[in-house]
């Protein structure tokens, strides 16, 4: 006969809480009752799972192996319950979201507005920043990020939506007064702006339409971890900046910023939607993720589609 799933759940609680008392309190039963359930489980199995003393509980060797299997079974049972409840539940509650500041001021603002019109019982707390955010430690539910390098946090689920083109941009006023770079090598003679780097040198890696590639090292006159600062410097006619097109689309479309070296292209940045875990996603968050993913894929004109299902992050996503 298979053991009672509740007993496996209680056993996991005792291991994780390191106390019969705390485990019992977390599910609203007495210490004596949860202790008896574990003892009965050990009796049915014919093994000792826990070593008990007045000061602490310690897993036996077989207890450690048994716990790993129990935890997996409990997680799957919880997922099954959540899946059943999800069908019947209505999205409601609060979602904490982070995205690049400039993206929040353009495309993403419209997407959030449309989402809230459709899901009126959901509230959004939006943190617009280019700062590297720790989703779990800072309590965020979802992040939108443009990123060229790999994510290294294996606790996150990453859903790649596509690739965003980047351009070298300057204001027409700046170019009319100072001229245009004609070759990538000319960039060293122009004031340029760059995102703050934690290591390595600032450089533009460019590919010509005929396939030639070149890397230009440069010393920026302005560095910032916020795209909005770099965009404002370019709009103020101070020099040349590199930016993902999707976060300055309005300025490009209106002619406030214009591309330079148009026969040369920059590496594309991947557009990701990121969240801590599939497991335990409440309906509001799940609906938000699906809605935003569909909107970004359908409405971001400068995004080259490359959608993928959410996957745990690896060293090279």
WOTAMO-V103689 format. One record per backbone hydrogen bond with DSSP energy under -0.5 kcal/mol. CO is the residue of the C=O (numbers start at 1). NH is the residue of the N-H. E is the energy in kcal/mol with one decimal. If there is no record, write none. Layout:
CO NH E
CO NH E
//
This chain:
4 7 -0.6
4 8 -1.5
5 9 -2.2
6 10 -2.8
7 11 -2.5
8 12 -2.2
9 13 -2.2
10 14 -2.4
11 15 -2.2
12 16 -2.6
13 17 -3.0
14 18 -1.6
14 19 -0.8
19 23 -1.9
20 24 -2.5
21 25 -2.4
22 26 -1.9
23 27 -0.7
24 27 -0.8
24 28 -0.8
24 29 -2.6
30 34 -2.1
31 35 -2.3
32 36 -2.0
33 37 -2.1
34 38 -1.8
35 39 -2.2
36 40 -2.7
37 41 -1.9
38 42 -2.4
39 43 -2.2
40 44 -2.4
41 45 -2.2
42 46 -2.0
42 47 -1.3
47 49 -0.6
49 60 -2.2
50 52 -0.6
51 58 -2.2
56 53 -1.4
58 51 -3.6
60 64 -2.1
61 65 -1.6
62 66 -2.7
63 67 -2.4
64 68 -1.6
65 69 -1.6
66 70 -2.6
67 71 -3.0
68 72 -1.6
69 73 -2.1
70 74 -2.8
71 75 -2.5
72 76 -2.1
73 77 -2.2
74 78 -2.5
75 79 -2.3
76 80 -2.2
77 81 -2.1
78 82 -2.7
79 83 -2.5
80 84 -1.9
81 85 -2.5
82 86 -2.3
83 87 -1.1
84 88 -0.7
85 88 -0.6
85 89 -1.3
93 123 -2.8
95 97 -0.6
95 125 -2.9
96 141 -2.6
96 142 -1.6
97 127 -3.1
98 144 -2.2
99 129 -2.3
100 104 -1.9
101 105 -1.1
102 106 -0.6
103 106 -0.8
103 108 -1.9
103 109 -0.6
106 110 -1.1
107 111 -1.6
108 112 -2.6
109 113 -2.0
110 114 -2.2
111 115 -2.3
112 116 -2.5
113 117 -1.7
114 118 -1.5
115 119 -2.8
118 120 -0.6
119 122 -1.4
121 93 -2.1
123 95 -2.4
124 126 -0.6
125 97 -3.0
125 127 -0.5
126 128 -0.7
127 99 -1.6
127 129 -0.8
131 133 -0.6
133 135 -1.0
134 138 -2.6
135 139 -0.6
135 140 -2.2
136 139 -0.6
142 98 -1.8
143 274 -3.0
145 147 -0.6
145 272 -3.0
147 270 -1.9
152 154 -0.9
153 156 -1.6
156 158 -0.5
156 313 -1.8
157 275 -2.2
158 160 -0.6
158 311 -2.5
159 161 -0.5
159 273 -2.3
160 308 -2.2
161 306 -1.7
162 271 -3.0
163 165 -0.5
163 304 -3.5
164 269 -2.3
165 245 -3.5
166 266 -0.7
167 169 -0.6
167 243 -2.1
168 260 -2.1
169 241 -2.5
170 258 -3.0
171 175 -2.1
172 176 -2.4
173 177 -1.4
174 178 -2.3
175 179 -2.2
183 186 -1.2
184 187 -1.6
185 188 -1.2
186 189 -2.2
187 190 -1.7
191 240 -2.6
192 221 -2.4
192 222 -0.9
194 224 -1.7
202 218 -2.0
203 205 -0.5
204 206 -0.6
204 216 -2.8
205 267 -0.7
206 214 -2.4
207 265 -2.8
208 211 -2.1
212 208 -3.3
214 206 -3.2
215 217 -0.6
216 204 -2.5
218 220 -0.7
222 194 -2.2
224 196 -1.4
225 227 -0.5
226 229 -0.8
226 230 -1.2
227 231 -2.7
228 232 -2.2
229 233 -2.0
230 234 -1.8
231 235 -2.6
232 236 -1.4
233 238 -1.9
234 237 -1.7
240 193 -2.1
241 169 -3.5
243 167 -2.4
244 247 -1.2
245 248 -1.4
248 252 -1.9
249 253 -3.0
250 254 -2.0
251 255 -0.6
251 256 -1.4
251 257 -1.7
252 255 -0.8
258 170 -1.8
261 264 -2.0
263 209 -1.3
265 207 -2.3
269 164 -3.8
270 147 -2.5
270 272 -0.6
271 161 -2.9
271 162 -1.1
272 145 -2.2
273 159 -2.6
274 143 -2.4
275 157 -3.4
278 281 -1.6
282 286 -2.5
283 287 -2.8
284 288 -2.1
285 289 -2.6
286 290 -2.2
287 291 -2.5
288 292 -2.9
289 293 -2.4
290 294 -2.1
291 295 -2.5
292 296 -2.9
293 297 -2.1
294 298 -2.3
295 299 -2.7
296 300 -1.5
299 301 -1.1
300 303 -1.8
302 165 -1.3
302 304 -0.6
303 305 -0.6
304 163 -2.8
311 158 -3.4
314 317 -0.5
//
